[in-house]
């Protein structure tokens, strides 16, 4: 019984185990089916996606083919694209592989951002500069209105001067009337003495005297009114002149400010263009455009290109040719004046220029012009204007709007004659004279002082090729150049001769001591008689003089520096000028020696006292201008005249000094050298 139950339980357990095994098998099969269904479905979706991608890839291939066909004619662009793509791939690879490259790229980005910030700052500064420029334009408009007001005041001044002249004439008439009144008063006194003799004459004289007294009272009142009006008008004229000077100074200041702002704007525009990466012209093209007008040959040099070279001749023959040309032109100059001017030109290394002074119409301009033509030297006349106040008026200026240098004929001539900085010059062995005509219409120290300093700083002739020595003598043109390039420089060499003319009237300025110390001043006195200037015969065309031949005529100071007459005379000159309280130094002393060494009248007997007397006339007497002749200076003038007459044997010069002293005593009391007539 018990065994049967156990068997039943055993079979039941086996059935349960079999059932569990069957269920487990079904569960495993179900799990495998579910697991296999997922990959099958993923494979189908992938195949669908691959088909879609293949269709898209086909479309892209078609589009790429069309683009390749469109880009078939621009192979260079495709090559750049491919190179850029390869570079991009390399950069991407480096970006993924190297952290250092990433840091460099970040630094580059930061630099670009800094450049952008700097560009924005420059833009802001440029906007500010443009605002300043607009303000300058407004001020220039105001200056133009001031010009108009100045012109109106000048017209008013002219009217006032005319009225003053009329009133002066009336004053003269009143003075004459007063003289007549005095004569009538004398007659009245005479009539008073005759009263006892004639009652009738007494009554008539009394009536006439009363009438004259009334007339005298009226004329005195009119004179007082005229004097008051004259004083008032003089005050108005002085105020108008002061306002005109103030306006002129303000205009000069505005023009300088405008030039400075234009330069700043030009530099800022260049900086903005470079910062923005804009395309700019190459350095050579920019320089060529800026110097285009400077490199153009001026008319005076173009005319010299047609000259024939002069055959070899000595100095005496050359000077005689000049004298002959002056005679043929109907110009009459004493031979000593011609020799003095020739010597002054030869000494241009110690004395930078010659100045021809005197009244108008005495031939000051014709002498250097005809001398240059007779010698075979180019001649450029530069008319000085009253408003000149800077070296730009002499050499030209850079136009920042046009970005081009605007030179004068003088600047262009100097550029082409400078064979050191312009090796392609066609005028290597030619000479030129530059004449500053009416040079004292403006203040010479304003526009020519710097140029004189350059000439004085030139190294000796045999050492001009040394760039370090001639640097201080070179003129650097104010032209903005591309980065890394220097502005053009001009060396005023010894193939240049400088002269100037000056009139002496109320419209001119006196020469400063700096100019007088560096110039031989030839003063043309009033002629003794008037002569006609009729041309005689055919005047020959100029022939070019060799610069080397000219230099061969120049003699060194050493030829006379130990001569007894020269040394004693210069020592005497030094003491004389100390007596006038106008001492001079070594520069002037050596310049006098250079003049004496190079002087020759081309006579067989060379008298050194003649050039020494010339130097008293040309170098010392101009420095005595303004000295009081009666303020304890009588002994000094007497000693000067004695030195010239007895030591130098020039009685004409001594007589002219005496006449100038006498004229000063009879006039203003201040010495003014009026020249000597030979």
Helices and strands as residue ranges (DSSP letters): H 2-70, H 75-97, H 99-193, H 199-275, H 283-290, H 299-304, E 308-309, H 315-328, H 335-346, E 353-358, H 364-375, E 378-383, H 392-395, E 396-399, E 404-407, H 409-417, E 432-437, G 439-441, H 444-447, H 449-456, G 461-463, H 467-470, G 471-473, E 474-476, E 489-491, E 496-503, H 513-517, E 519-524, E 543-544, H 547-553, G 557-559, H 564-579, H 586-598, H 608-615, I 616-620, G 621-624, H 634-642, I 643-647, H 651-666
